[in-house]
Amino acid sequence: MRAGRGVVSVAAGVVLLALATVGYTLPPPFDPPPLNVDPIFQNLPAQPAAETRPVSANGRFSVEDITVDAGDTTLDATIRAPLSPGRHPALVFVQGAGPGVRDEFTDQAEWLAGAGIVTLVYDKRTVRYDFRNRDFELLAEDALRLLARLRLRADVDPARTGLWGVSEGSWVAPIAAARSRDVGFTVLVSAPNVSPLRQVTWALGEQLDRLHAPAGTRELLVRAMSAVHMNFLRHDGMPALRRVRAPVLALYGTSDPSIPFVESSKALTGALAEGGNPDYTIRYLKGADHGMRLHGGPFAPGYLETLANWVTGLPGTARPAAHIAGATPVQRYEASEVPAAPWYAGGAVLGMTLCLTAVGYVVGPVTEMVLRLRGRPSGETGARVWPPVRRRFRRMAWTGAGLLVSVVALITLLVLFSVNQAGAWPAVLAGWLVIRMLAVLMLLQEVTAGAAVVSGLREGWRPSRPQWAAIIGVLGGTGLLLVAAAYYDLFSFPW
């Protein structure tokens, strides 16, 4: 049952070339072009000193926990209010993506309360909000309910109440501001202003470059993303921004790897201009990351001061002399739209492929077990041929499972290292090499196992029904995995 090594090697090489060709030729292609930067972003004026002047944030404030009815759920919130007399400006923090617990804003809320601004932070809803389904309209309604509660306070100036939204929250806050005149101002922190899919794809590209990841990882992730269908990924935030009439402050960090900040600024200014709103301020803070911090640590110099001075100075600060100012932003590539996956690469087809593969791996043993439970002989034949073939099949099943686990683990690594990439590139490179090696090993196992079966058949082996089920199931299931791996570019060159 031994096939010649030369024949097996040639067969493996031919299959490898065929699978590599699949990865090269099948859509969707993705190659974001370099960004043609508007000259205005190459020569930004310095941020006015008055905007970053020192702020005394040592004032005493009260802390009150409240609960607000949101219809289908309740929202727990914390209000921090200055104890100084008079009415104060107030803002509601609108969270970014994820669970959105209020504790993540404690530092900012306390600092601003000490500086004379009433703040409200709340726990984001978990009802009708999850990884796949996000209704920004619903989240905007939540923000307006909390703002309405804040405006009832005697120590709040109703003419200066607004929303502060970060990242995903910057798609939510403009919807609320466009709906209600109670939103007297809007602060957008790290606001993408492009579709979530474009933002995530651009961010992945930047993060992969910073991680020194192999080029193939980009193709793997982009092709995987093109097959994902979530109701919010192609959300268009421009209509809401065009209807915003209140002053807008947008803050960006020049070290933010998560959003295309130059395109985001242009989208924001374009939308506000179309809507006839000249009251906007855009500031770039040197070294700030996605959360306005330095490498995830302390807040970037000038961030809290800029925020406090702008809010407390309204309406005088609504229309600055320089709309866009601060450190020079550098965005190398456009935030391109990810092409939709063809029908044969959609999530449903991929899921069916994995299910068929799993069935193929277990159909042989299940068939044999069913025959034994019925008291029928399995008719097992090939006492010399079958045991080594069966061992090969078991190794193939373990390799296939290992490949799937490795792909999931690599994607998880990239997500975990999306903010802090320090020292991450060896782990990413090692993970990619493991995936490629397992893919090639699975190909070799498929070819050698097929050669072993063919050799056994030529020697007169007559497989039983369970053996035929195992042969067809394992070889067929592994073949499906190989084609799927080829589509996700695991066999293309260079590595």
N, C-alpha and C positions, 0 to 999 in steps of 0.2 A: 504493500500500500504506500510505497514511497515514490513520490514524484521527483523528477530530477530537479536539483537545486537551481540549475540554469533556467529551466522552464518556469519554475515558481517565481524566480527573481524577475524574469521578463514580464510575467503576468502581473506581478505586483507593481512594476514600473509603469506598465500600460494603464492599469487601473488608477494609479496615483496621478498620472498625467491627465487622464479623463476627468477625475474629480477636481483637479486644479483648474481645468478649463471651465468646469461648471461654475466655480467661484469667480473666475474672471469675467465670464460672459453674461451671467444672469443679472437682471436688475435687482434692486435699484442702485445705480452708481451714485456716489456721494463724494464730491470734491469741492468744498467751499472755496470760493475765490478770495484773494486778498481784498481787504476793505480799502476802497478809495476814500481817504479821510478828507472831510471838509476842512479847508484851511482854518476855519474859525477854531477848531479844536487843537490846532498846532500852535496857536499863539494866544492862549487864554490869559486874560489879565489876572493878577493876583487877587485873592479874596480880600475885600476891604477889611481893614483892621477893626472897624467898628463892629463887624459881625462876630469877631472872635475875642472881643474884649472880655476880661475876666468877669465872672458872674459869682456872686456870693450865694452858695447853695447850702448854707448852714442854718437856715431858718427851721423852726420847729413845725411839725405837721402832725395831723391826726391820721389814724389808720382805721378804716371801717370795712368789714366784710359784708357783702350783700348778695342776694340772689335775685335774678331777673327772669321772669317768665318769657320764654321764646316760642310759645305755642306747643310744639311737639317735644320740647325739652326745657330744662332750666339751665341758666348760666350762672356760675359762681364767679364773683368778681371782688376786687379789693380797690377801695378808693383811698387815695392819700391826698389830704387837703392841707394847705398852709394854715397855720393858726393866726397869721397876721390878719388884721381887720380889713374889710372891704371885699369887693368882688374880684375874682382872679380868672385868668384864662384857663381853659381846661381842655384836655385831650384824652381820647380813648386809644389804647394800643391795639392794633389789629395784627394778629400773628401771621407768620409765614407758614410754609407747609409743615405737616406733621401734627403731632398731638396738641401743640400750642398751649402748654400749661402756663399759667400767669407768673410763676416763679422766675421764668427766664427774663422777665422785664423788671425784676425788683430793683436792680441797681439804677437803671435809668429813671424809673418811677420815683424812687426816693430822692434822687439828685434833683429832678425837676420840681418835686414838691418842696424841697428845701430852697429852690430858687424862685418859688412863688407861683407855681403852676399846679392846678389840680389834675391828678392823673387817675385813670381807671385802667386796670389790667384784669383780664378775665380768662377763664379756661374755655378753650374752643369747644364747640359742640362735638360730640361723638356720634350723635344720631344723624343719619343721612350724610355723613362725611367719612370717607375711608380712602384707602389707597387708590381705588379705581374710580370712585364716584365723588366728584366735588362740584357743588353748586355754588358758584361765586355770588349769584343773586341772593341765595339763602344766607350766605355769610354776611353779605351787605346788610340784609334785614336785621341780623343779630347786632351788627355794629350800631345801626341806627337805634335799636331798642336800648342799648346801653348808653348811647349818647343822650337819648331822651331822659333817661334816669338821672344822668349827671346834670342835665340842665335844670332839674327841679331844685337843686340845692341853692340856698340863699347866698352862698359864698362863691358862686360861679357867675361869671359875666357871660350872659347868653349870646352876646355879639361876638365873642371870641372863644367859641367851642369848636373843636375840630377832631380830625382823625389822623392817627399816625399809623402807616402801614408799611411793613417790611416784606420784601420778596413777594411771595404769593399774596400777602396782604395788600400789596400795591395794585393787584388786579381787583381786589375787593373794595378798597377805600374809594376809588373814583366812581364805582357804581353807586355807592351810598351818597357820595357828594353830588352826583348828577340827579339823584332822586329827591334830596331834601335840602332846603335852604338852611336848615339847622346846622349843617356842616359849614362853619364859617371859614375854615381853612383845611388844607390837606397837606400832610407831610408824607412824602414817598421816599423810603430808604431802600436803596438797591433795587429799584423798580425796573423790571425787564422791559415792559412796554412792547414786547413782541409775544408771539404765541408761546405757551409753555413748552411745546415740542421744540420750537426753534431755540428757546432759551436753554433747555436741558441738553440738546445736541451740541450747541456751542460750548456749553460748560464742560461737557465730557471731552470735547476736543482740547480745550485749554488744559484740563486736568491731566489728560493723557500726555500732553507735551511736557508738562511740569514733572510728571512721573517718569519721563524718559521711556514710556511704554512703547513696545514694538508697533509698527504701523497696522498690523493685522488686528490689533485689539479694537481699533476704531471701526473697522469694517464689521467685526463681530457685533459690537454694541449698536451700531447704526442699523444694521440689518435686523437685529433683534427688536430695536425700537420701532422700526417701520411696520412690524407685525403686531404692535400693541395698539389696541383700540380702547381708549378711555374718553369719556364724554367731555373732558375739559382740556385735552391736550392742544386742540386747535382753537382755543378761546381767543377772540379778538377784543382787545381792550380799548381800541381806538374810539369806537362809538361813545363809550362812557366818558373818556377823556375830553372828547369834543363838547360834551354837555356840562363840563365842570365850569362854574362861573366864579367860584371863590378862589382866593390866593393859593398857590401851590409852591411848596418848597421841596425840591428833589435833591437828595444827597447821594453821592456815589464815591466809592473808594477806588483808587487807582490800582490796588492789589487784589481786587475782587475777581476770583477765577470763575464766578458762577453766572455772570450776566454780561452780555455784549453792551457795555455801558455807553459807547459812542453812538451806536445805533439806537439804544434806548433813549438817549437824550434827544436825538433828532426826531424820533417818533413822538416823544412828548411835546416838543416845541411845535412840531407840525400839527398835531391834534389840537393843541390849545390855540394856535393861530387860526385854524379852520373854524374853531368855535368862537373866536373873537375874544379870547381871554388873554390880556397882556400881563396879568399879575402872576408872574412865576419867577422863581429863583432856582438856579441849578448850580450846585457847588461840588467840585471834585476835591476830595480830601486825600492828601498824599499818604500812601502806605496803608490806607484803611482796607479791610477785607469786607466780606459780604455782610457782616454784622457790625460794621463800623468800628472794628477793633484792630489792634496790631497783632497779627498772627494768633488770633483767638484769645489774646490777653486783655490788656487795658484798652479803654476806648482811645481811638485816634485823637491826637491833639486837635482841639478846635471843634470836635463834633458836638459835644454837649453844649458848649458855649454858643455855637452857631444856632443850634436848635432853640435854646432858651431865649437868646436875643431876638431871633426872628419872631417867635410866638408872642413874647411880651411886648414887642415893638409894633405889632399890628394895630391899625392898618397902615402905619407909616412904612413898614418894611415890605409891604406887598409888592411894590414895583421898584426894584433896585436900579441903580444907574447901569450896572452890568448884569444882564440876565444870567450869563454863564461865566463862571470864574473859578479859579483854584488851580490845583496841580494839573499838569498835562496828562491826559489819558492816552493810553496806547492800546488800540484794538487791532490785531493783525488780520483777522479773517472775518468775513461776513457771517452772520447768523442765518445760515441757509435753511430752507424748509426741507425736511426729510421726505423723500418720495415715498408714497404709499407702497407697501409690499404687494407683489402680484398675488393672485388668488392662491397659488400653490405654496406660498410662503407665509400665509396668514396664520394667526394664532390658532384657528380651528384645525387647520391642516397639520400644524406642528403638534398640537395636542393629540390628534389622531395618530400621527406617526409614532409618538412616544407610547401611546396605548397599544398600537399594533406590535411594536417592538417588545413591550413587556409581555404581551400575550404570546408572542413567538418564543420567548425565552422559557415560558412555563408550560406551553402546550404539550410538549413531550412527556415530562413527568406527570402532568395531570392525566393525560391519556392512559399512561401505564397504571396509575393509581385507580382510575375508574374501572379498567378491565379487571384488576385484582379484586376490587370491591364486588364486582359482579360475578366473581368466581371463574372468570375466563382466563385462560393462559395468555400471557402477553405475546407469546410467539417470538420471544427474543432470539435473534440469530446473530451470527458473526462474533463468536466468543473471542476471536483474536482481533477482529477489526474494530468492534464497537467500543470497548473500554477506552482506547486512546482517543477515539473521535469524541466520545462523551467528555473526556477530560478537556479536550480543546474547546468544546462548547461551553463548559463551565467557566473556563478562563475568559472566553469571549464575553459572556454575560457580565462577569466582574469588570472587565475592561470598559464595556459600555456604561455600566453604572458609575464607574470611576470617572469617565469622561463627563457625564452629566453633572456629577457632584463638583468636579473641578471647574466647569464653566460657571455654575452658580456661585462657587466660592470666589472666583476671580471677579465676577460682577460685584459681589458683596465687598470685596477688598476695595474696588474702585470707589464704591459709595462711601465706605468708611474713611478713605483717604481723600475724599473730595474737598475737605476744608484744610486739613493739615497734611501736606505731602512730605513732610520731613522724614527722610530715611525710608520712604515707602517704595521707591523704585526697585530695589532688589526683590521685594516680595512680589511685585507686579510682574517683573521679568521672569522670576521663577515660576509663578503661576501660569504664565503664557507658555513657557517651555513645557511644563507638565501637560497642558492641554494638547499642544501639538504632538508631543511624543505619544500620548495615549491615542490620539487620532490615527497616527501612523501605525502604532501597534495593533489597533483594531483592524486596520486595512490588511496588515500582514496576516493576522489571525484568520480573517475572512478568506484570504487567498489560500493559505496553507490548509485550513480546514476543508475548504471546497476541494482542493487537490487530494486530500486524504480520502474523502468520500468517493470521489471519482475513481481513485486507485482501487479502493475496496470493491466497488461495483464491478470493475473490470476483472477482479480476481474471483468473482462469483458470489459476492456477498448479496444476500437478499434481505434487506431491512424489514423488520416487523412494522406494524402500524404505529406503535409508539416511537420507534426509531425514525420512521419517515416523518412523523409529526415533529420530532425534535430537529431533524435535518432541515426541513422546510422552514420551521419556525425560527430557529436560531440563525441560519444563513440569510433568510429573508429579512428578519428583524434587524440584523446587523447591517445588511445592505441598505435598508431604509435609514438607519443612523448615519451611514457613510455618506449617503446623498444629502442628508440634512447638514452634516458637518461640512460638506463641500460647499453648500449654499452659504453657510456662515463663514466661509473663507478659511477653513482650518487646514487646507492643503495647498494654498497658494504660495508662491515664492515672490520675493524673499520672505523668510520667516519674520 
